Amino acid sequence: MCRNIAEQSPTYWYKGICPRSQNLLRLPRTKFVEAIAQDLMQELAADEQHSREGKMYGILLVETDQGKQQILKAFSGLLNGKSVVEGWVSPIPGRDRVQLSESITLTLLESLKKQIIQLYEIPEREQYQKLHKRYEEELKQLSEIHKQRKLERQQQRQDFNQFELDEQSKRDGIEKRNLKRDRNNILEPLKQVIDQADDQIRQLKQQRKQLSQQLQLEMYDSYRITNFAGETRSLSSLLTSMPTGTGECCAPKLLHHAATRGLKPLAMAEFWWGESIGDKIQGEFYGACVDRCQPILGFLLSGLQSIDIVYEDDSIVVVNKPAGLLSTRGRYGQDCILDRFSESLIPVHRLDQETSGLLILARDTETYKQLIEQFQQRKIHKIYEAVLFKKITQTEGTIDLPLWSDPNDRPKQKVDYQRGKASITNFRLLEPTRIEFYPITGRTHQLRVHAAQGLGTSIVGDKLYGDPTSTERLHLHARDLQFIHRGTTIALQTVTPF
């Protein structure tokens, strides 16, 4: 599953704030994982049963601890009435603990639903509607008759006795009042029955709401989700108010599954398949749902490529950068160290994306300038540890090979004695394939090229200067770092992760 940079560029970020560190955690949806999802769409299209009900489907690209990539897939809710389907990730555990309570509650809810339907269907409602309509029509007809009589009286006032005309007007009024009285006498008893039924319906609906909320609370208290820091929490402990279906979407199911099996997420994509509902269109990609998934993403992503802070004060932060994470923002918007911190930080130097280890970030421009000056004057001392692909016999020495960036073969660096810049590295062998590098200069890919060209063997996992089919991470780690800060020598060291 080797991918180029464009395929890794994000089209969307799943993100949330870590509850413990308050750092922003992110997981991308990339063009590569979208292509995998489109393969799944073709599988779904070949089976008519998947088109019967519209729902969200999800893909999670993960990496094992051996560096192998795998694909996980999930569906939201139930698939053809089943929660467990072979080949798909299992639902978040816990629902089985409330099965009895759920069964009893669902039976009660169904009983209440039937009572509500019966109250809506009482015969008095239909009788009331028919009689009400009939009286409305009779009143309308009577009003038209009275209106016509009034016009006739106005025309006849000069020819008839005024008293007689007034009496006719009074009789019209009495006739209308009598009709309204008859209407009220007939409709009022029916309305009382209907009002009583409506009161019962409101009470029954309130009971249904309370029972549903109680069941949801029990379910959310039983659901246990695990994050990549190894923490397990119930949904109810994360949020007190959650809509129905929280925890049953694809993203939580996929991330929980990966976390409980020691798998590292690389990218995720969710899409709609089946009959369109609302704004959901078949084959379209969608981000995390605002109500159900977004509130718990921060917890679910916790521990995922967490950034260890080795040292910090009010002017600098020194982190242990994980492999695979950029030091600064790339051309295609890939994830980087700066995006993991809410504050504005300035990288003083860089590490290759695939290199792990110590990285200095400044909190202000003055500190940045002071540290940059130390780098320029070569007063900052760094030690890298690496594992070589082949054994070497030379126990220590210096590699002096000038490096040049070939514009026709970027990002590779080449040894070039005419156009290259001076590049010097001291080294010391720890074991036949394990080595320490002491870079004197800081050229791009310097240690990687010096290993491949100067020592005759690439670093394990180096796809650019070694085996391009390797599935292992680059075994190069910036282990030690020493610099002057506020007049004091700061010496930091981390454990090599391989």
Helices and strands as residue ranges (DSSP letters): H 5-8, E 10-17, E 24-30, H 31-45, G 48-51, E 55-63, E 69-75, G 95-98, H 99-120, H 123-156, H 162-222, E 224-226, E 232-234, H 235-238, H 250-260, E 264-273, E 285-286, H 294-301, E 308-312, E 316-321, G 337-340, E 346-347, E 356-362, H 365-376, E 381-387, E 396-400, E 403-405, E 413-415, E 424-429, E 434-439, H 446-449, I 450-454, E 476-485, E 488-493
